[in-house]
């Protein structure tokens, strides 16, 4: 609980210090928005990469099965 209180005090102090410079507050808000958007975008990229890898593994498994089925009894 003390960590939350300390974090709140630091945030309050930072906001009080920036009240005289609205440009700093605007820059902070833009940076937070950018980080949020970047996190969302990277999550979507990772999700798509995971789906693509799953599809590729299924394709490779199908190809390996098809190749095994094409072997002749005497082939190694």
N, C-alpha and C positions, 0 to 999 in steps of 0.2 A: 504494500500500500504506500509505503514511503517513496518508492521509486516513481509511482504515478504522481504523487504530490510534487516531488522534485521536478519531474518532467513538465508538469503544469506551470510551476513557478518559472522555469527556464523559458517556456513558450511565452508566458505573460511578460517577462522581462524583455524578450526579443521583440515582441509586438510593441511594447512601450517605447523601446529604443527606436523603432522604425516609424513611429507616428509622425515624426518631424520630416520624414522622407517618404512620401507616398510612392515614389518611383521604386524604392526598394521593396515595398509591399507588393506592388504590381509584378515586379520581377520574380519575387518568391512565389506568387500565385501562378505565373506562367511556367515556372520551373516545376512546380508540383503537378500542374496539368500535363506538361511534357512527360514527366516520369510516369504518370498514370497511363497516358496513351502508349508510351513505349512498353510498359509492362503488359498491357492488353495485347498490343501488336505482337510482341515476342511470344506470348502465350498462344496466340493463334498460329504463328509460324511453327512453333514446336508441336502443336496439335496436328497440323497438316503434315509435318515431317514424320510424325509417328504413324499416321494413317498410311502415308506413302510407303514407309518401311514395312508395315504390316502387309500391304498389298504385294510388295515386291517379294517378301518371304513366302507368301502363299503361291505366287507365280513360280518361284524357284522350286518349291516343294512339288508343284504340279509337273514341272519340267523333269525333275529328277524321277518322279514316278513314271512318267511317260517313257523316259529313256530306259528305265529298268524293264518296263513291259516290252520294249522292242528288242531286247537281247535274245539271242538264240540259245538253246539249251547248252551247246558246247562252248559258247563264248565266255571269256573271262572279263 
